[in-house]
Amino acid sequence: MRFLGIDLGTGSLKLAIVDEDGREIASSGAAYAVTSERPGWAETRVETWYDALVDAASRLPSTERDAVSAIGFSGQMHGVVPADADGRALRPAMLWPDTRASALLDAWPEPQPNPVAPGMAGPLLRWLALNEPAIADATRHAL
């Protein structure tokens, strides 16, 4: 049996195929840039992630890819991808190092057991509602 692990990181995607004993059989990865259209913004287009997955997967041995029985996935923490009712991204992903929502943290007053940071989904979605209302209105899922 073979298992495929996918790690979607902030600046790269990594793949590993392991056997039932956890031994690595093959691995691959693809780097990509985090874009910053404005100071403090940190974004990645979801198509960039998809292209990285296709690129990295194409460099794994086809016999090992064909033997994969299950897939495990992990992704970077925080951030948000607003998606429509069909699951399509409505804009680039806003990532955890993004600080555009810094001025909006008053909605989460202290004390907090877990402090809220500007790049978390809550503040980013609040920013979206205030600054990109058409996208906020079309959003049905926050991934």
A tleap script that builds the chain and sets N, CA, C and O, in Angstrom:
source leaprc.protein.ff14SB
mol = sequence {
  NMET ARG PHE LEU GLY ILE ASP LEU GLY THR
  GLY SER LEU LYS LEU ALA ILE VAL ASP GLU
  ASP GLY ARG GLU ILE ALA SER SER GLY ALA
  ALA TYR ALA VAL THR SER GLU ARG PRO GLY
  TRP ALA GLU THR ARG VAL GLU THR TRP TYR
  ASP ALA LEU VAL ASP ALA ALA SER ARG LEU
  PRO SER THR GLU ARG ASP ALA VAL SER ALA
  ILE GLY PHE SER GLY GLN MET HIE GLY VAL
  VAL PRO ALA ASP ALA ASP GLY ARG ALA LEU
  ARG PRO ALA MET LEU TRP PRO ASP THR ARG
  ALA SER ALA LEU LEU ASP ALA TRP PRO GLU
  PRO GLN PRO ASN PRO VAL ALA PRO GLY MET
  ALA GLY PRO LEU LEU ARG TRP LEU ALA LEU
  ASN GLU PRO ALA ILE ALA ASP ALA THR ARG
  HIE ALA CLEU
}
set mol.1.N position { 0.832 -1.184 0.000 }
set mol.1.CA position { 0.000 0.000 0.000 }
set mol.1.C position { 0.872 1.241 0.000 }
set mol.1.O position { 1.962 1.263 0.571 }
set mol.2.N position { 0.366 2.263 -0.650 }
set mol.2.CA position { 1.055 3.553 -0.704 }
set mol.2.C position { 0.084 4.643 -0.272 }
set mol.2.O position { -1.115 4.576 -0.541 }
set mol.3.N position { 0.630 5.647 0.406 }
set mol.3.CA position { -0.148 6.780 0.877 }
set mol.3.C position { 0.535 8.053 0.403 }
set mol.3.O position { 1.760 8.161 0.437 }
set mol.4.N position { -0.261 9.010 -0.038 }
set mol.4.CA position { 0.266 10.287 -0.496 }
set mol.4.C position { -0.024 11.349 0.552 }
set mol.4.O position { -1.174 11.550 0.942 }
set mol.5.N position { 1.016 12.021 1.002 }
set mol.5.CA position { 0.858 13.158 1.902 }
set mol.5.C position { 1.070 14.439 1.126 }
set mol.5.O position { 2.030 14.565 0.365 }
set mol.6.N position { 0.166 15.395 1.320 }
set mol.6.CA position { 0.244 16.696 0.659 }
set mol.6.C position { 0.318 17.760 1.743 }
set mol.6.O position { -0.544 17.818 2.621 }
set mol.7.N position { 1.337 18.597 1.686 }
set mol.7.CA position { 1.474 19.713 2.625 }
set mol.7.C position { 1.462 21.008 1.830 }
set mol.7.O position { 2.398 21.303 1.087 }
set mol.8.N position { 0.395 21.775 1.996 }
set mol.8.CA position { 0.262 23.072 1.321 }
set mol.8.C position { 0.774 24.139 2.277 }
set mol.8.O position { 0.076 24.540 3.209 }
set mol.9.N position { 1.986 24.589 2.040 }
set mol.9.CA position { 2.600 25.576 2.910 }
set mol.9.C position { 2.451 26.979 2.363 }
set mol.9.O position { 1.905 27.187 1.280 }
set mol.10.N position { 2.939 27.928 3.118 }
set mol.10.CA position { 2.842 29.328 2.724 }
set mol.10.C position { 3.598 29.610 1.435 }
set mol.10.O position { 3.102 30.344 0.581 }
set mol.11.N position { 4.796 29.038 1.276 }
set mol.11.CA position { 5.618 29.331 0.117 }
set mol.11.C position { 5.969 28.135 -0.739 }
set mol.11.O position { 6.692 28.274 -1.725 }
set mol.12.N position { 5.468 26.954 -0.382 }
set mol.12.CA position { 5.731 25.782 -1.211 }
set mol.12.C position { 4.743 24.670 -0.878 }
set mol.12.O position { 4.138 24.643 0.194 }
set mol.13.N position { 4.601 23.761 -1.824 }
set mol.13.CA position { 3.794 22.562 -1.656 }
set mol.13.C position { 4.748 21.383 -1.657 }
set mol.13.O position { 5.644 21.301 -2.498 }
set mol.14.N position { 4.554 20.464 -0.709 }
set mol.14.CA position { 5.410 19.292 -0.622 }
set mol.14.C position { 4.559 18.032 -0.688 }
set mol.14.O position { 3.475 17.968 -0.108 }
set mol.15.N position { 5.062 17.034 -1.399 }
set mol.15.CA position { 4.388 15.749 -1.533 }
set mol.15.C position { 5.327 14.645 -1.065 }
set mol.15.O position { 6.540 14.728 -1.254 }
set mol.16.N position { 4.758 13.618 -0.457 }
set mol.16.CA position { 5.539 12.435 -0.097 }
set mol.16.C position { 4.650 11.212 -0.248 }
set mol.16.O position { 3.498 11.205 0.187 }
set mol.17.N position { 5.192 10.195 -0.861 }
set mol.17.CA position { 4.527 8.897 -0.911 }
set mol.17.C position { 5.249 8.012 0.093 }
set mol.17.O position { 6.472 7.880 0.059 }
set mol.18.N position { 4.472 7.407 0.991 }
set mol.18.CA position { 5.039 6.525 2.013 }
set mol.18.C position { 4.358 5.171 1.935 }
set mol.18.O position { 3.244 5.047 1.425 }
set mol.19.N position { 5.044 4.158 2.449 }
set mol.19.CA position { 4.439 2.833 2.496 }
set mol.19.C position { 3.706 2.640 3.823 }
set mol.19.O position { 3.648 3.551 4.649 }
set mol.20.N position { 3.150 1.447 4.016 }
set mol.20.CA position { 2.337 1.183 5.217 }
set mol.20.C position { 3.146 1.238 6.507 }
set mol.20.O position { 2.564 1.314 7.589 }
set mol.21.N position { 4.477 1.200 6.419 }
set mol.21.CA position { 5.332 1.321 7.601 }
set mol.21.C position { 5.830 2.753 7.800 }
set mol.21.O position { 6.626 3.022 8.700 }
set mol.22.N position { 5.354 3.668 6.953 }
set mol.22.CA position { 5.743 5.057 7.076 }
set mol.22.C position { 7.072 5.403 6.425 }
set mol.22.O position { 7.583 6.508 6.604 }
set mol.23.N position { 7.633 4.469 5.672 }
set mol.23.CA position { 8.896 4.752 4.984 }
set mol.23.C position { 8.622 5.574 3.730 }
set mol.23.O position { 7.720 5.262 2.953 }
set mol.24.N position { 9.408 6.623 3.548 }
set mol.24.CA position { 9.246 7.457 2.364 }
set mol.24.C position { 9.724 6.708 1.129 }
set mol.24.O position { 10.830 6.170 1.098 }
set mol.25.N position { 8.875 6.685 0.122 }
set mol.25.CA position { 9.170 6.017 -1.145 }
set mol.25.C position { 9.584 7.043 -2.196 }
set mol.25.O position { 10.498 6.802 -2.984 }
set mol.26.N position { 8.908 8.179 -2.201 }
set mol.26.CA position { 9.200 9.232 -3.178 }
set mol.26.C position { 8.711 10.555 -2.607 }
set mol.26.O position { 7.782 10.602 -1.801 }
set mol.27.N position { 9.359 11.627 -3.043 }
set mol.27.CA position { 8.902 12.950 -2.608 }
set mol.27.C position { 9.175 13.968 -3.704 }
set mol.27.O position { 9.994 13.752 -4.597 }
set mol.28.N position { 8.472 15.070 -3.606 }
set mol.28.CA position { 8.611 16.138 -4.584 }
set mol.28.C position { 8.050 17.406 -3.962 }
set mol.28.O position { 7.376 17.363 -2.933 }
set mol.29.N position { 8.331 18.515 -4.587 }
set mol.29.CA position { 7.790 19.775 -4.089 }
set mol.29.C position { 7.837 20.837 -5.166 }
set mol.29.O position { 8.467 20.671 -6.211 }
set mol.30.N position { 7.159 21.925 -4.885 }
set mol.30.CA position { 7.157 23.061 -5.805 }
set mol.30.C position { 7.008 24.331 -4.977 }
set mol.30.O position { 6.119 24.439 -4.132 }
set mol.31.N position { 7.885 25.277 -5.233 }
set mol.31.CA position { 7.836 26.563 -4.527 }
set mol.31.C position { 7.000 27.553 -5.309 }
set mol.31.O position { 6.855 27.438 -6.526 }
set mol.32.N position { 6.453 28.525 -4.601 }
set mol.32.CA position { 5.714 29.608 -5.232 }
set mol.32.C position { 5.861 30.845 -4.367 }
set mol.32.O position { 6.219 30.760 -3.192 }
set mol.33.N position { 5.584 31.977 -4.952 }
set mol.33.CA position { 5.739 33.239 -4.241 }
set mol.33.C position { 4.438 33.655 -3.580 }
set mol.33.O position { 3.352 33.421 -4.109 }
set mol.34.N position { 4.563 34.269 -2.425 }
set mol.34.CA position { 3.442 34.967 -1.802 }
set mol.34.C position { 3.451 36.372 -2.391 }
set mol.34.O position { 4.486 37.039 -2.395 }
set mol.35.N position { 2.308 36.824 -2.887 }
set mol.35.CA position { 2.259 38.138 -3.512 }
set mol.35.C position { 1.775 39.186 -2.511 }
set mol.35.O position { 1.100 38.873 -1.530 }
set mol.36.N position { 2.132 40.410 -2.783 }
set mol.36.CA position { 1.752 41.524 -1.919 }
set mol.36.C position { 1.377 42.705 -2.798 }
set mol.36.O position { 2.214 43.545 -3.129 }
set mol.37.N position { 0.094 42.755 -3.173 }
set mol.37.CA position { -0.387 43.825 -4.045 }
set mol.37.C position { -0.237 45.192 -3.384 }
set mol.37.O position { -0.023 46.201 -4.056 }
set mol.38.N position { -0.352 45.208 -2.064 }
set mol.38.CA position { -0.206 46.435 -1.283 }
set mol.38.C position { 0.618 46.119 -0.039 }
set mol.38.O position { 0.701 44.958 0.363 }
set mol.39.N position { 1.226 47.125 0.573 }
set mol.39.CA position { 1.997 46.864 1.795 }
set mol.39.C position { 1.138 46.181 2.858 }
set mol.39.O position { 0.010 46.597 3.121 }
set mol.40.N position { 1.684 45.137 3.458 }
set mol.40.CA position { 0.990 44.401 4.507 }
set mol.40.C position { 0.102 43.273 4.018 }
set mol.40.O position { -0.382 42.476 4.821 }
set mol.41.N position { -0.121 43.194 2.712 }
set mol.41.CA position { -0.952 42.126 2.178 }
set mol.41.C position { -0.081 40.893 1.898 }
set mol.41.O position { 1.085 41.013 1.522 }
set mol.42.N position { -0.667 39.720 2.089 }
set mol.42.CA position { 0.005 38.457 1.763 }
set mol.42.C position { -1.048 37.551 1.127 }
set mol.42.O position { -1.982 37.102 1.792 }
set mol.43.N position { -0.885 37.293 -0.161 }
set mol.43.CA position { -1.885 36.529 -0.907 }
set mol.43.C position { -1.227 35.495 -1.819 }
set mol.43.O position { -0.064 35.615 -2.203 }
set mol.44.N position { -2.020 34.475 -2.146 }
set mol.44.CA position { -1.641 33.511 -3.171 }
set mol.44.C position { -2.904 33.148 -3.946 }
set mol.44.O position { -3.952 32.887 -3.356 }
set mol.45.N position { -2.796 33.135 -5.256 }
set mol.45.CA position { -3.915 32.682 -6.098 }
set mol.45.C position { -4.075 31.172 -5.929 }
set mol.45.O position { -3.080 30.449 -5.899 }
set mol.46.N position { -5.304 30.691 -5.817 }
set mol.46.CA position { -5.509 29.252 -5.645 }
set mol.46.C position { -5.031 28.478 -6.877 }
set mol.46.O position { -4.652 27.312 -6.767 }
set mol.47.N position { -5.046 29.121 -8.044 }
set mol.47.CA position { -4.515 28.467 -9.245 }
set mol.47.C position { -3.022 28.194 -9.097 }
set mol.47.O position { -2.507 27.218 -9.641 }
set mol.48.N position { -2.336 29.054 -8.366 }
set mol.48.CA position { -0.912 28.830 -8.100 }
set mol.48.C position { -0.727 27.558 -7.300 }
set mol.48.O position { 0.178 26.774 -7.585 }
set mol.49.N position { -1.574 27.340 -6.300 }
set mol.49.CA position { -1.502 26.112 -5.509 }
set mol.49.C position { -1.780 24.891 -6.378 }
set mol.49.O position { -1.084 23.880 -6.278 }
set mol.50.N position { -2.802 24.986 -7.232 }
set mol.50.CA position { -3.140 23.867 -8.103 }
set mol.50.C position { -1.987 23.560 -9.068 }
set mol.50.O position { -1.619 22.402 -9.261 }
set mol.51.N position { -1.431 24.600 -9.661 }
set mol.51.CA position { -0.301 24.407 -10.579 }
set mol.51.C position { 0.883 23.758 -9.863 }
set mol.51.O position { 1.566 22.909 -10.436 }
set mol.52.N position { 1.128 24.155 -8.610 }
set mol.52.CA position { 2.217 23.557 -7.833 }
set mol.52.C position { 1.937 22.076 -7.573 }
set mol.52.O position { 2.846 21.249 -7.649 }
set mol.53.N position { 0.690 21.742 -7.270 }
set mol.53.CA position { 0.327 20.342 -7.040 }
set mol.53.C position { 0.546 19.508 -8.300 }
set mol.53.O position { 1.128 18.425 -8.239 }
set mol.54.N position { 0.081 20.009 -9.433 }
set mol.54.CA position { 0.248 19.276 -10.699 }
set mol.54.C position { 1.732 19.111 -11.017 }
set mol.54.O position { 2.169 18.033 -11.419 }
set mol.55.N position { 2.502 20.181 -10.836 }
set mol.55.CA position { 3.937 20.131 -11.113 }
set mol.55.C position { 4.635 19.118 -10.218 }
set mol.55.O position { 5.375 18.262 -10.702 }
set mol.56.N position { 4.400 19.213 -8.914 }
set mol.56.CA position { 5.077 18.309 -7.975 }
set mol.56.C position { 4.638 16.860 -8.202 }
set mol.56.O position { 5.469 15.952 -8.167 }
set mol.57.N position { 3.356 16.639 -8.432 }
set mol.57.CA position { 2.866 15.274 -8.645 }
set mol.57.C position { 3.434 14.668 -9.924 }
set mol.57.O position { 3.706 13.469 -9.980 }
set mol.58.N position { 3.613 15.494 -10.947 }
set mol.58.CA position { 4.135 14.970 -12.215 }
set mol.58.C position { 5.577 14.488 -12.085 }
set mol.58.O position { 6.052 13.708 -12.911 }
set mol.59.N position { 6.271 14.952 -11.051 }
set mol.59.CA position { 7.658 14.528 -10.854 }
set mol.59.C position { 7.793 13.326 -9.925 }
set mol.59.O position { 8.907 12.870 -9.669 }
set mol.60.N position { 6.676 12.808 -9.418 }
set mol.60.CA position { 6.699 11.554 -8.667 }
set mol.60.C position { 6.647 10.395 -9.658 }
set mol.60.O position { 6.013 10.520 -10.706 }
set mol.61.N position { 7.294 9.273 -9.357 }
set mol.61.CA position { 7.239 8.131 -10.283 }
set mol.61.C position { 5.792 7.690 -10.524 }
set mol.61.O position { 5.023 7.520 -9.578 }
set mol.62.N position { 5.435 7.509 -11.783 }
set mol.62.CA position { 4.048 7.175 -12.110 }
set mol.62.C position { 3.622 5.856 -11.476 }
set mol.62.O position { 2.463 5.712 -11.087 }
set mol.63.N position { 4.516 4.905 -11.364 }
set mol.63.CA position { 4.140 3.631 -10.733 }
set mol.63.C position { 3.793 3.826 -9.264 }
set mol.63.O position { 2.903 3.158 -8.738 }
set mol.64.N position { 4.483 4.726 -8.611 }
set mol.64.CA position { 4.177 5.009 -7.201 }
set mol.64.C position { 2.886 5.804 -7.075 }
set mol.64.O position { 2.092 5.551 -6.169 }
set mol.65.N position { 2.663 6.762 -7.972 }
set mol.65.CA position { 1.395 7.514 -7.965 }
set mol.65.C position { 0.217 6.568 -8.159 }
set mol.65.O position { -0.799 6.682 -7.474 }
set mol.66.N position { 0.358 5.633 -9.095 }
set mol.66.CA position { -0.722 4.694 -9.389 }
set mol.66.C position { -1.021 3.768 -8.218 }
set mol.66.O position { -2.128 3.239 -8.118 }
set mol.67.N position { -0.058 3.566 -7.339 }
set mol.67.CA position { -0.230 2.659 -6.205 }
set mol.67.C position { -0.827 3.339 -4.969 }
set mol.67.O position { -1.074 2.671 -3.964 }
set mol.68.N position { -1.061 4.643 -5.023 }
set mol.68.CA position { -1.583 5.379 -3.856 }
set mol.68.C position { -3.003 4.906 -3.538 }
set mol.68.O position { -3.871 4.862 -4.411 }
set mol.69.N position { -3.220 4.551 -2.258 }
set mol.69.CA position { -4.523 4.085 -1.781 }
set mol.69.C position { -5.294 5.150 -1.032 }
set mol.69.O position { -6.524 5.109 -0.978 }
set mol.70.N position { -4.576 6.113 -0.448 }
set mol.70.CA position { -5.230 7.157 0.346 }
set mol.70.C position { -4.369 8.412 0.322 }
set mol.70.O position { -3.163 8.364 0.080 }
set mol.71.N position { -5.024 9.530 0.580 }
set mol.71.CA position { -4.341 10.823 0.571 }
set mol.71.C position { -4.579 11.512 1.905 }
set mol.71.O position { -5.698 11.530 2.418 }
set mol.72.N position { -3.513 12.078 2.459 }
set mol.72.CA position { -3.620 12.924 3.640 }
set mol.72.C position { -3.210 14.334 3.250 }
set mol.72.O position { -2.289 14.519 2.454 }
set mol.73.N position { -3.893 15.330 3.811 }
set mol.73.CA position { -3.653 16.708 3.420 }
set mol.73.C position { -3.482 17.573 4.653 }
set mol.73.O position { -4.217 17.436 5.630 }
set mol.74.N position { -2.506 18.462 4.597 }
set mol.74.CA position { -2.380 19.489 5.631 }
set mol.74.C position { -2.128 20.814 4.929 }
set mol.74.O position { -1.543 20.864 3.848 }
set mol.75.N position { -2.578 21.875 5.563 }
set mol.75.CA position { -2.410 23.189 4.973 }
set mol.75.C position { -1.951 24.180 6.015 }
set mol.75.O position { -2.041 23.940 7.218 }
set mol.76.N position { -1.460 25.292 5.527 }
set mol.76.CA position { -1.009 26.355 6.419 }
set mol.76.C position { -2.150 26.801 7.329 }
set mol.76.O position { -3.324 26.715 6.968 }
set mol.77.N position { -1.790 27.269 8.486 }
set mol.77.CA position { -2.825 27.702 9.420 }
set mol.77.C position { -3.295 29.116 9.107 }
set mol.77.O position { -2.588 29.903 8.477 }
set mol.78.N position { -4.499 29.413 9.560 }
set mol.78.CA position { -5.121 30.728 9.428 }
set mol.78.C position { -5.295 31.118 7.957 }
set mol.78.O position { -5.151 30.286 7.061 }
set mol.79.N position { -5.597 32.360 7.731 }
set mol.79.CA position { -5.879 32.812 6.380 }
set mol.79.C position { -7.259 32.363 5.939 }
set mol.79.O position { -7.959 31.657 6.665 }
set mol.80.N position { -7.644 32.781 4.735 }
set mol.80.CA position { -8.981 32.452 4.245 }
set mol.80.C position { -9.038 32.530 2.718 }
set mol.80.O position { -8.395 33.370 2.087 }
set mol.81.N position { -9.830 31.623 2.154 }
set mol.81.CA position { -10.172 31.655 0.732 }
set mol.81.C position { -11.686 31.799 0.654 }
set mol.81.O position { -12.399 30.836 0.938 }
set mol.82.N position { -12.204 32.972 0.276 }
set mol.82.CA position { -13.644 33.098 0.085 }
set mol.82.C position { -14.054 32.348 -1.185 }
set mol.82.O position { -13.449 32.518 -2.243 }
set mol.83.N position { -15.090 31.517 -1.060 }
set mol.83.CA position { -15.533 30.704 -2.194 }
set mol.83.C position { -17.039 30.852 -2.385 }
set mol.83.O position { -17.778 31.116 -1.436 }
set mol.84.N position { -17.478 30.678 -3.628 }
set mol.84.CA position { -18.900 30.776 -3.932 }
set mol.84.C position { -19.612 29.469 -3.584 }
set mol.84.O position { -19.001 28.553 -3.033 }
set mol.85.N position { -20.893 29.385 -3.904 }
set mol.85.CA position { -21.694 28.210 -3.558 }
set mol.85.C position { -21.180 26.935 -4.211 }
set mol.85.O position { -21.432 25.838 -3.712 }
set mol.86.N position { -20.461 27.068 -5.323 }
set mol.86.CA position { -19.898 25.902 -6.014 }
set mol.86.C position { -18.481 25.581 -5.555 }
set mol.86.O position { -17.851 24.664 -6.082 }
set mol.87.N position { -17.975 26.330 -4.575 }
set mol.87.CA position { -16.636 26.079 -4.065 }
set mol.87.C position { -15.528 26.747 -4.846 }
set mol.87.O position { -14.355 26.471 -4.596 }
set mol.88.N position { -15.862 27.626 -5.794 }
set mol.88.CA position { -14.845 28.334 -6.575 }
set mol.88.C position { -14.336 29.547 -5.807 }
set mol.88.O position { -15.116 30.304 -5.229 }
set mol.89.N position { -13.033 29.716 -5.809 }
set mol.89.CA position { -12.436 30.867 -5.137 }
set mol.89.C position { -12.896 32.152 -5.805 }
set mol.89.O position { -12.953 32.243 -7.032 }
set mol.90.N position { -13.221 33.143 -4.987 }
set mol.90.CA position { -13.688 34.428 -5.500 }
set mol.90.C position { -12.588 35.473 -5.587 }
set mol.90.O position { -12.762 36.523 -6.206 }
set mol.91.N position { -11.459 35.180 -4.966 }
set mol.91.CA position { -10.321 36.106 -4.968 }
set mol.91.C position { -9.119 35.301 -4.504 }
set mol.91.O position { -9.278 34.165 -4.056 }
set mol.92.N position { -7.914 35.867 -4.601 }
set mol.92.CA position { -6.751 35.159 -4.058 }
set mol.92.C position { -6.917 34.901 -2.558 }
set mol.92.O position { -7.605 35.643 -1.857 }
set mol.93.N position { -6.282 33.849 -2.093 }
set mol.93.CA position { -6.283 33.536 -0.657 }
set mol.93.C position { -5.569 34.645 0.101 }
set mol.93.O position { -4.530 35.141 -0.335 }
set mol.94.N position { -6.131 35.023 1.228 }
set mol.94.CA position { -5.485 35.973 2.129 }
set mol.94.C position { -4.811 35.123 3.213 }
set mol.94.O position { -5.479 34.346 3.895 }
set mol.95.N position { -3.508 35.269 3.371 }
set mol.95.CA position { -2.711 34.350 4.176 }
set mol.95.C position { -2.420 34.860 5.578 }
set mol.95.O position { -2.628 36.035 5.882 }
set mol.96.N position { -1.938 33.964 6.424 }
set mol.96.CA position { -1.695 34.276 7.837 }
set mol.96.C position { -0.758 35.457 8.084 }
set mol.96.O position { -0.962 36.154 9.078 }
set mol.97.N position { 0.266 35.739 7.247 }
set mol.97.CA position { 1.096 36.900 7.560 }
set mol.97.C position { 0.489 38.243 7.121 }
set mol.97.O position { 1.104 39.292 7.310 }
set mol.98.N position { -0.706 38.209 6.539 }
set mol.98.CA position { -1.380 39.409 6.072 }
set mol.98.C position { -1.760 40.292 7.274 }
set mol.98.O position { -2.256 39.796 8.285 }
set mol.99.N position { -1.522 41.588 7.147 }
set mol.99.CA position { -1.827 42.507 8.257 }
set mol.99.C position { -2.881 43.547 7.901 }
set mol.99.O position { -3.071 44.497 8.660 }
set mol.100.N position { -3.570 43.402 6.780 }
set mol.100.CA position { -4.535 44.424 6.350 }
set mol.100.C position { -5.664 44.644 7.356 }
set mol.100.O position { -6.266 45.718 7.369 }
set mol.101.N position { -5.963 43.659 8.194 }
set mol.101.CA position { -7.069 43.784 9.147 }
set mol.101.C position { -6.611 44.242 10.530 }
set mol.101.O position { -7.371 44.146 11.493 }
set mol.102.N position { -5.392 44.732 10.639 }
set mol.102.CA position { -4.860 45.145 11.949 }
set mol.102.C position { -5.754 46.140 12.681 }
set mol.102.O position { -5.910 46.047 13.898 }
set mol.103.N position { -6.334 47.075 11.968 }
set mol.103.CA position { -7.157 48.112 12.595 }
set mol.103.C position { -8.545 47.600 12.988 }
set mol.103.O position { -9.325 48.341 13.586 }
set mol.104.N position { -8.861 46.357 12.666 }
set mol.104.CA position { -10.204 45.827 12.911 }
set mol.104.C position { -10.268 44.863 14.090 }
set mol.104.O position { -11.305 44.238 14.315 }
set mol.105.N position { -9.200 44.732 14.833 }
set mol.105.CA position { -9.149 43.755 15.914 }
set mol.105.C position { -9.985 44.155 17.125 }
set mol.105.O position { -10.126 43.365 18.059 }
set mol.106.N position { -10.542 45.366 17.127 }
set mol.106.CA position { -11.375 45.803 18.244 }
set mol.106.C position { -12.638 44.952 18.393 }
set mol.106.O position { -13.274 44.984 19.447 }
set mol.107.N position { -13.004 44.210 17.384 }
set mol.107.CA position { -14.168 43.317 17.459 }
set mol.107.C position { -13.902 42.112 18.356 }
set mol.107.O position { -14.828 41.383 18.712 }
set mol.108.N position { -12.642 41.904 18.720 }
set mol.108.CA position { -12.252 40.805 19.590 }
set mol.108.C position { -11.550 41.389 20.822 }
set mol.108.O position { -10.326 41.321 20.929 }
set mol.109.N position { -12.325 41.965 21.752 }
set mol.109.CA position { -11.707 42.652 22.894 }
set mol.109.C position { -10.983 41.688 23.830 }
set mol.109.O position { -11.303 40.502 23.912 }
set mol.110.N position { -10.003 42.239 24.527 }
set mol.110.CA position { -9.269 41.494 25.543 }
set mol.110.C position { -10.164 41.333 26.770 }
set mol.110.O position { -11.099 42.119 26.921 }
set mol.111.N position { -9.937 40.381 27.638 }
set mol.111.CA position { -8.937 39.329 27.481 }
set mol.111.C position { -9.469 38.202 26.594 }
set mol.111.O position { -10.673 37.956 26.519 }
set mol.112.N position { -8.549 37.539 25.937 }
set mol.112.CA position { -8.876 36.414 25.073 }
set mol.112.C position { -7.998 35.235 25.457 }
set mol.112.O position { -6.802 35.409 25.694 }
set mol.113.N position { -8.564 34.045 25.523 }
set mol.113.CA position { -7.720 32.892 25.824 }
set mol.113.C position { -6.710 32.613 24.701 }
set mol.113.O position { -5.614 32.111 24.949 }
set mol.114.N position { -7.094 32.943 23.484 }
set mol.114.CA position { -6.221 32.784 22.319 }
set mol.114.C position { -6.267 34.091 21.539 }
set mol.114.O position { -7.252 34.354 20.850 }
set mol.115.N position { -5.234 34.912 21.628 }
set mol.115.CA position { -5.256 36.220 20.958 }
set mol.115.C position { -5.520 36.100 19.460 }
set mol.115.O position { -5.036 35.184 18.795 }
set mol.116.N position { -6.289 37.037 18.956 }
set mol.116.CA position { -6.620 37.086 17.532 }
set mol.116.C position { -5.557 37.921 16.824 }
set mol.116.O position { -5.165 38.989 17.295 }
set mol.117.N position { -5.105 37.410 15.686 }
set mol.117.CA position { -4.110 38.112 14.869 }
set mol.117.C position { -4.780 38.586 13.583 }
set mol.117.O position { -5.782 38.007 13.163 }
set mol.118.N position { -4.244 39.626 12.955 }
set mol.118.CA position { -4.871 40.175 11.744 }
set mol.118.C position { -5.009 39.174 10.608 }
set mol.118.O position { -5.938 39.299 9.809 }
set mol.119.N position { -4.125 38.187 10.500 }
set mol.119.CA position { -4.173 37.226 9.403 }
set mol.119.C position { -5.045 36.018 9.658 }
set mol.119.O position { -5.021 35.067 8.878 }
set mol.120.N position { -5.821 36.033 10.740 }
set mol.120.CA position { -6.764 34.942 11.008 }
set mol.120.C position { -8.041 35.165 10.207 }
set mol.120.O position { -8.318 36.278 9.761 }
set mol.121.N position { -8.811 34.105 10.030 }
set mol.121.CA position { -10.007 34.171 9.193 }
set mol.121.C position { -11.003 35.232 9.654 }
set mol.121.O position { -11.543 35.960 8.821 }
set mol.122.N position { -11.257 35.338 10.944 }
set mol.122.CA position { -12.243 36.307 11.434 }
set mol.122.C position { -11.926 37.735 11.019 }
set mol.122.O position { -12.749 38.383 10.373 }
set mol.123.N position { -10.740 38.244 11.380 }
set mol.123.CA position { -10.405 39.608 10.957 }
set mol.123.C position { -10.362 39.774 9.441 }
set mol.123.O position { -10.789 40.810 8.929 }
set mol.124.N position { -9.859 38.781 8.714 }
set mol.124.CA position { -9.811 38.911 7.256 }
set mol.124.C position { -11.210 38.940 6.657 }
set mol.124.O position { -11.460 39.690 5.713 }
set mol.125.N position { -12.121 38.140 7.188 }
set mol.125.CA position { -13.499 38.172 6.687 }
set mol.125.C position { -14.181 39.492 7.039 }
set mol.125.O position { -14.982 40.005 6.258 }
set mol.126.N position { -13.866 40.044 8.211 }
set mol.126.CA position { -14.411 41.365 8.561 }
set mol.126.C position { -13.878 42.416 7.582 }
set mol.126.O position { -14.632 43.272 7.118 }
set mol.127.N position { -12.583 42.350 7.269 }
set mol.127.CA position { -11.996 43.282 6.303 }
set mol.127.C position { -12.692 43.130 4.951 }
set mol.127.O position { -13.019 44.122 4.299 }
set mol.128.N position { -12.913 41.898 4.542 }
set mol.128.CA position { -13.556 41.627 3.261 }
set mol.128.C position { -14.958 42.253 3.219 }
set mol.128.O position { -15.327 42.880 2.226 }
set mol.129.N position { -15.726 42.084 4.283 }
set mol.129.CA position { -17.079 42.642 4.330 }
set mol.129.C position { -17.061 44.163 4.218 }
set mol.129.O position { -17.952 44.754 3.608 }
set mol.130.N position { -16.058 44.789 4.801 }
set mol.130.CA position { -15.979 46.248 4.786 }
set mol.130.C position { -15.359 46.817 3.512 }
set mol.130.O position { -15.673 47.940 3.119 }
set mol.131.N position { -14.481 46.049 2.865 }
set mol.131.CA position { -13.707 46.583 1.745 }
set mol.131.C position { -13.997 45.965 0.391 }
set mol.131.O position { -13.727 46.586 -0.637 }
set mol.132.N position { -14.534 44.772 0.365 }
set mol.132.CA position { -14.889 44.107 -0.889 }
set mol.132.C position { -16.289 43.515 -0.734 }
set mol.132.O position { -16.458 42.296 -0.767 }
set mol.133.N position { -17.303 44.388 -0.562 }
set mol.133.CA position { -18.650 43.888 -0.245 }
set mol.133.C position { -19.242 42.970 -1.317 }
set mol.133.O position { -19.987 42.051 -0.976 }
set mol.134.N position { -18.944 43.183 -2.570 }
set mol.134.CA position { -19.488 42.310 -3.623 }
set mol.134.C position { -18.937 40.890 -3.462 }
set mol.134.O position { -19.672 39.917 -3.624 }
set mol.135.N position { -17.663 40.773 -3.147 }
set mol.135.CA position { -17.088 39.453 -2.924 }
set mol.135.C position { -17.646 38.846 -1.640 }
set mol.135.O position { -17.958 37.656 -1.599 }
set mol.136.N position { -17.773 39.655 -0.598 }
set mol.136.CA position { -18.344 39.166 0.660 }
set mol.136.C position { -19.762 38.654 0.435 }
set mol.136.O position { -20.131 37.610 0.973 }
set mol.137.N position { -20.559 39.367 -0.349 }
set mol.137.CA position { -21.934 38.939 -0.616 }
set mol.137.C position { -21.989 37.622 -1.392 }
set mol.137.O position { -22.899 36.819 -1.189 }
set mol.138.N position { -21.032 37.406 -2.264 }
set mol.138.CA position { -20.999 36.170 -3.062 }
set mol.138.C position { -20.394 34.996 -2.308 }
set mol.138.O position { -20.522 33.851 -2.743 }
set mol.139.N position { -19.744 35.262 -1.196 }
set mol.139.CA position { -19.074 34.200 -0.430 }
set mol.139.C position { -20.089 33.319 0.270 }
set mol.139.O position { -20.951 33.809 0.999 }
set mol.140.N position { -19.984 32.022 0.048 }
set mol.140.CA position { -20.808 31.035 0.717 }
set mol.140.C position { -19.988 30.114 1.595 }
set mol.140.O position { -20.517 29.466 2.498 }
set mol.141.N position { -18.693 30.057 1.325 }
set mol.141.CA position { -17.789 29.204 2.100 }
set mol.141.C position { -16.509 30.000 2.354 }
set mol.141.O position { -16.019 30.698 1.467 }
set mol.142.N position { -15.981 29.891 3.550 }
set mol.142.CA position { -14.678 30.471 3.877 }
set mol.142.C position { -13.752 29.293 4.154 }
set mol.142.O position { -13.849 28.651 5.200 }
set mol.143.N position { -12.876 29.020 3.236 }
set mol.143.CA position { -11.992 27.862 3.332 }
set mol.143.C position { -10.655 28.260 3.916 }
set mol.143.O position { -9.774 27.415 4.075 }
savepdb mol mol.pdb
quit
